């Protein structure tokens, strides 16, 4: 964990073209201000760790994916769909994960 509390928010953007190819058009992290930070495979991504409170300000999860929580996605004015997820610190225990799931009001 590089800083803060180690919570991270990721995003995926699916366009009509990327959906046809079965892919995403863009993905990466959000920083605590909601700014997009590209993910580089195999590289550290500094500046994206945040508190749970900061992560909750960026994502309204509706689904427990088992190791993270995901929102339902939002469609912008041109039809692109952006989905966001909250990822807990790697050191989270199963009991703490379950408590956060209850706090977020999502079930598996």
Secondary structure, DSSP 8 states (H G I E B T S, - for coil): --STT-BEEEEEEE-HHHHHTTS-SEEEEE-TTS-EEE--TTS--TT--B-HHHHHHH----EE-SSEEE---EE-TTS-EEEEEEE--TT--HHHHHHHHHHHT---
